[in-house]
Amino acid sequence: MSDYRASSSPFIESELRNALGNFATGVTVITTLGNNRTKVGVTANSFSSVSLDPAIVLWSLKKTSSSLSAFDECGHFAVHILASNQVDLSNRFASKSPDKFAGVSHVSGFMGIPIIDDCICVFECKTTERISAGDHILFLAEVLSFSNHAKQGIEQGPLLFVQGQYAQSAPVALEP
Ligand SMILES: Cc1cc2nc3c(=O)[nH]c(=O)nc-3n(C[C@H](O)[C@H](O)[C@H](O)COP(=O)(O)O)c2cc1C
C-alpha cells in the first residue's frame, strides 16, 4: 500500500469513468468488523466472481476509504447482493455516515461479521490476497459459505448500476 503514487494516467478521469460506466454491474454492500468490533460496510460494484472450484471472488476498495484498515485487518467479509428495492441501502453504505448500520436490520454471521437482512444473496468470505492496484486495493477471497435468497421467494430482481445510475434488469425479448 505504501507504493501508491498520484496518477500518471494520460486520460481525463471523468471521461474514463464515463466510458467504463457503460459496463453494467450489480450492486453489493460488503461488511466486516473493525477495531473494537465496530461494524463496517461499504457499497461496492467492483465485486466479481473469479473461480468456481475453488470458489474465489474479488472486489476493490479505494485506498482513501476510511474502511480500508478494517477490511485489511479483519481478513473476513460478507458480500450482500442488493435487490432493486434497496437503493436506499446502497446510498446509506456509500455515504460517510458515522453509523451506517443504524436502523438496518442485521444479524451476526461468521466471526461476528454483520449480515444484513433481505438481500438477494450473501457470500461469507476469507481474504486470501490483497493486491495494490493504482488507487485501489484488490481483495481476492475464498467463499466460505453463501445463501441464495433469490431461490427462497425474494421477488425483486437485482439492483444494477450503469452509466452512473441505478437500474433494474429486464430480459431481452428474442425474435422467435
Ligand atoms: C453504486 C456504487 C458502487 C460503488 N462501488 C465502489 C467500489 O467498488 N469500491 C470503492 O472503493 N468504492 C465504491 N463506491 C463508493 C463507496 O461506497 C463509498 O466511497 C464508501 O462507502 C464511503 O465510505 P468510506 O468512508 O468507508 O470509504 C461505490 C458507490 C456506489 C454508489
The ligand as a Gaussian input file, in Angstrom:
#p B3LYP/6-31G(d) Opt

LIG

0 1
 C      -23.123000       2.066000      -6.825000
 C      -21.834000       2.348000      -6.081000
 C      -20.758000       1.500000      -6.224000
 C      -19.548000       1.740000      -5.545000
 N      -18.515000       0.864000      -5.699000
 C      -17.342000       1.083000      -5.042000
 C      -16.271000       0.145000      -5.147000
 O      -16.366000      -0.889000      -5.805000
 N      -15.128000       0.416000      -4.482000
 C      -14.976000       1.553000      -3.714000
 O      -13.904000       1.765000      -3.141000
 N      -15.999000       2.451000      -3.571000
 C      -17.167000       2.223000      -4.197000
 N      -18.216000       3.099000      -4.052000
 C      -18.047000       4.246000      -3.129000
 C      -18.121000       3.765000      -1.676000
 O      -19.331000       3.083000      -1.407000
 C      -18.019000       4.963000      -0.691000
 O      -16.928000       5.747000      -1.034000
 C      -17.795000       4.474000       0.709000
 O      -18.824000       3.649000       1.148000
 C      -17.699000       5.649000       1.658000
 O      -17.400000       5.129000       2.922000
 P      -15.899000       5.029000       3.493000
 O      -15.682000       6.248000       4.318000
 O      -15.889000       3.803000       4.286000
 O      -14.973000       4.966000       2.323000
 C      -19.423000       2.876000      -4.705000
 C      -20.533000       3.741000      -4.553000
 C      -21.718000       3.480000      -5.232000
 C      -22.901000       4.400000      -5.036000

